[in-house]
Amino acid sequence: MSKSWFIIANPIAGNRKFSKQWKEIKQLLNNKNIDYSFVFTQFSKHEIELVQNAIQQGFRNIISIGGDGTLHNVVNGIMLQRYAKTSDITIAVIPLGTGNDWIKTYNIPNNIEKAIEIISKKKTIQQDIGVLETSDKNISYFNNVAGLGYDGYIVYKLKTLKRFGSIAYLLSGLAGLLFYKKSVFKIIFDDKIIETNCLMTIFGICKFSGGGMQFTKSVNTTDGFLDITIAKNLTIFDLIINIKKLYSGEIVHHKKIETFKTKEITVIPQITKPFIQADGELIGTGKINVKIIEKAINFVIHSTY
Ligand SMILES: Nc1ncnc2c1ncn2[C@@H]1O[C@H](COP(=O)(O)OP(=O)(O)OP(=O)(O)O)[C@@H](O)[C@H]1O
C-alpha cells in the first residue's frame, strides 16, 4: 500500500486563478516533504473514476483540491469502490471553492498554506457518511449536509445562474424568495409520522451549509446519527428577519423548527417534487430515504478540533 498522497484537483473550482494556485500548492507540498502523485479532473464527476483508479493502484490517502462539490464526488468514488475498506482511506482537503462549508466544522481555514500545514500534521477523525436513495433507486453519499425543499431549489437555481459569477448566489437567493412554494411533506422515522407544511427538511452530518449557515443542532460527526431539521411553516419573511440566527445556528430554536436525531428517515413530498441537494450538488427530485454509515471514512482535521 502506498503511503504517498494522491491528489485530485478540480481546475475550475472557485475563482479562475488555478494555475497560480497549483504552483503554490506544489511548492508548499515540497517544502513540507509531502510525497504525492496528482491528476486534474476533466469533466464533472470525473473525481469518482479518478479516485477509484487511485485506490485500485494502492493509494489510501487522497487530497481533494476544490470546493464542496469536488469533495462530495471524491467521497462518492470512495464509497462506491470495492478495492479497499472505506475506513482504511483518508481524505484531506485543500480548499479552492467559493462556498467550502465542510472545512468549517473542523476549523480548517480557507487558506492553501494553512491547509497544507494541517495535512503535514495528519490528525484524523473517522467521520459518518450519509446515504440517500431517491425514488428511481439512485444512490448518493454525502459527507456534509443534504436536504430537500427550499435549499434544493437554491442549489438548482445556482446551477443555472452560475454563469453570472459571484452575483449568482444573490440571484438564486432572490429567486427562492420570490418563487419557491412550500408544500406538504410526510416525514417518517423511528416510530413517528409527521405530516406538515414544510419549507425544507435537512439531514446533517456536519454543521454548515449554504455558505456558512447552520441549520443543524448539537452536531456530532461520529455518533452514527443524522441531525434532522424540519423547517415547517417557516415563511421566507421568517428567514429574512432571522438572517443573523441562520449564521449563528440559533435558528434551530425557532418555534416553527423541529430537530431530531435518527439513523434512518424517509421524506415523501405529497404534491410537489422538490429538488434534493447533497453537499450543495443537485441529486434529484421528490421522495427520499436517508441512512447513515457510522465512522465510514477518515478525514484530516485541524489539531484544535
Ligand atoms: N474539469 C471539470 N470541468 C467541469 N466540471 C468539473 C470539473 N472538475 C470537477 N467538476 C465539477 O465541478 C463541480 C463544482 O465543484 P466545486 O463545488 O468543488 O467548486 P465550487 O463550486 O467553485 O465550490 P463550492 O461548492 O465550494 O462553492 C463539481 O460538481 C465537480 O464534479
Residues whose N, C-alpha, C, O or C-beta is under 5 A from the ligand:
A	BS01	LIG	N10 I12 A13 G14 T41 Q42 F43 S44 K45 G66 G67 D68 G69 T70 N73 G97 T98 G99 N100 G280
